[in-house]
Amino acid sequence: MMKIYSEIAGLQLKHTYYTSGLCPALSLKPTLETVAVMAKYNFVLREINGSYVLVGEDQDDLKAYFDYITKVTGMDSFIFELHVEDSNFFIFSNISTKSMGTYNYSTGSQEQDGLLKPDLETDSGVFGKVNFQFDDLAKKTGSIYKIQFQASESIWNYYVINKSALDIENCYIKTSNASEFNPPVEITAANGERAICFSSSEPVLMAETSKVSYALAQKSQNEKLPNGKIIFKGLPLAGPINTSINNQNGDVQFVSSLYIYI
């Protein structure tokens, strides 16, 4: 007789940095003990692009089945580890460096809409752990749980290096939204070259794909043309590759350095 399987519960790893809203930078892996128990009692974890589904063999009484597993094994939950697959995760994620350890999530500690609330524990060698409590799995099958991460912010510094002797007086950074950049300042950039630096007046939210466009523009002397002309369209965008940590008085801030040669 063919065995019938159904979804017991699902877990979505979500992140506001990614365009998809999901979080491929993390993976979910069962502990060795959980692997053994799942295999023995016919449970399988399936993964599709950051969404995980726990599948089990159909039971007449799922609660009684989990009670039996607990009695035999002493386990009252399936335990999975959250592993970081992209080291840039700690740059584009809003995770305080003052709160490092292992983030413990449990189906027994959730907020609205199945959002799991983490408890920070002593570092156990993994970024996080997720506990699927048997009582919760038996209580409401098919539940979708979520773990949500937020994108970090960084100060953007555009360094304009003029190699063409182009007139760039009265220039500014033009954006397609309400974000603004401070007036330019002449400095020596980190690479030793003289540059004009435009710094964002406020930190900018990091994103895999920006919905905002940036351009180097020159103010017009004609009051009837307040927007002036575009000198450099489609300026480069900040990302993990050009973002570093700046420590000042114990406060950590991300700074993104973008170089423009004209």
HELIX and SHEET records of a PDB file:
HELIX    1   1 LEU A   32  LYS A   40  1                                   9    
HELIX    2   2 LEU A   62  THR A   73  1                                  12    
HELIX    3   3 PHE A   89  PHE A   92  1                                   4    
HELIX    4   4 GLN A  112  GLY A  114  5                                   3    
HELIX    5   5 PHE A  134  LYS A  139  1                                   6    
HELIX    6   6 PRO A  240  ASN A  242  5                                   3    
SHEET    1   A 4 PHE A  43  ILE A  48  0                                        
SHEET    2   A 4 SER A  51  GLU A  57 -1                                        
SHEET    3   A 4 TYR A   5  HIS A  15 -1                                        
SHEET    4   A 4 SER A 143  PHE A 149  1                                        
SHEET    1   B 5 LEU A  26  PRO A  30  0                                        
SHEET    2   B 5 SER A  77  VAL A  84 -1                                        
SHEET    3   B 5 GLY A 128  GLN A 133 -1                                        
SHEET    4   B 5 THR A 102  SER A 106  1                                        
SHEET    5   B 5 ASP A 119  GLU A 121 -1                                        
SHEET    1   C 4 VAL A 185  THR A 188  0                                        
SHEET    2   C 4 ARG A 194  SER A 199 -1                                        
SHEET    3   C 4 GLU A 153  ILE A 161 -1                                        
SHEET    4   C 4 VAL A 204  LEU A 205 -1                                        
SHEET    1   D 5 VAL A 185  THR A 188  0                                        
SHEET    2   D 5 ARG A 194  SER A 199 -1                                        
SHEET    3   D 5 GLU A 153  ILE A 161 -1                                        
SHEET    4   D 5 ASP A 251  TYR A 261  1                                        
SHEET    5   D 5 THR A 243  GLN A 248 -1                                        
SHEET    1   E 3 CYS A 171  THR A 175  0                                        
SHEET    2   E 3 TYR A 214  GLN A 218 -1                                        
SHEET    3   E 3 LYS A 229  LYS A 233 -1                                        
END                                                                             
